[in-house]
Amino acid sequence: MSLSASERARYQRHLALAEIGVAGQEKLKSARVLVVGAGGLGSPAALYLAAAGCGTLGLLDCDRVELSNLQRQVLFDTGVIAQSKAEAGRERLASLNPEIRVVAHALELKAANVRAVFGNYDLVIDGTDRLSTRYLINDACVLLGLPLVSAAIHRFEGQVMTYVPGRGPCYRCVFPHAADGMVANCAQAGVLGVLPGVLGALQATEAIKLITGTGEPLAGRLLTYDALEMRFDEFRVARRPDCAVCGDNPTITEPRDPPPPRAAVALGVRRLSASELEELLRASGGTTTLVDVREPYEYEAGHLEGSVHIPLGELPERIGEIAPDSAPVFICRSGGRSLAACEFALRAGIASPANLDGGLQGWARDVDPELTVA
């Protein structure tokens, strides 16, 4: 694709770089990149790729813009609150660079649609915050032979790595197993607003390098960033021959959705409503073991009397603090993290763990309206 006069004017700083030049900018013009997740990571990545002249830019997100997003999701402003992120993002990117084509995918990514969506692109950027979705994206990219730039953030820290087909490990090689809920998301743990800006910009950098053939990508390298210490570290990672999707004998040959979270119930997790827990506490005289797995700031804002505080991320190291026969009740804000804690407790040999369905939000609604739930 040749560059028009207006494109030559717009991208003249790229054209001045010998490593990119006209040939590299034409590669960018013909590139098709999908950004999955128009959040903290996807916002800066999409903005920089649009500004750089990525010819076709897809934006996939099923959520709507919320006020609490604006602290870090710089793709949006106050005027688009409650609008579709994919559609609002498309309008913003098209306004930034009318020379490119922006495609909005206002849908939830599933195994049933991932091949059809990804098949229209040459490269994928993962800006999601759910582990199950990251695995789905990784598996689809491996199976379709697509490069993938994946990043993750947590509070003041982040990481980024690149999968290049045939050149190094995939996301599953580095993180073989994890369950949704075992890592708190931004809404639960908080996040420094500028942190995803750093990691998202790195993702855009990796994408531009891959498209133009410039420099060395983060294939086989995991780059970590600590904002509090202002330090980058790099870890060499290798492809695992036993990887479930890119290994020598893969067991994953088609994209697949994770099992439903409620599958844990069939494994021995008890379910308690707020009123049922209130009755249990009354009958036991307050001796029931309650384990609150929320983050410290959430626990400090308000909690049930007598509950033990073990943040979900610390549970693997502190599971020994819970008696195996205590039949504990795990508690969080809405019931998701506590269900993940129940699943982990079962695997660790804790008998008959229970989940407070609806979490403390349900408790505040049905039992104690004066409880503060952060």
Secondary structure, 3 states (H helix, E strand, C coil): CCCCHHHHHHCHHHHCCCCCHHHHHHHHHHCEEEEECCCCCHHHHHHHHHHHCCCEEEEECCCECCHHHHHCCCCCCHHHCCCEHHHHHHHHHHHHCCCCEEEEECCCCCHHHHHHHHCCCCEEEECCCCHHHHHHHHHHHHHHCCCEEEEEEEECEEEEEEECCCCCCCHHHHCCCCCCCCCCCHHHHCECCCHHHHHHHHHHHHHHHHHHCCCCCCECEEEEEECCCCEEEEEECCCCCCCCCCCCCCCCCCCCCCCCCCHHHHCCCEEECHHHHHHHHHHHCCCCCEEECCCHHHHHHCCCCCCEECCHHHHHHHHHHCCCCCCCEEECCCCHHHHHHHHHHHHCCCCCCEEECCHHHHHHHHCCCCCCCC
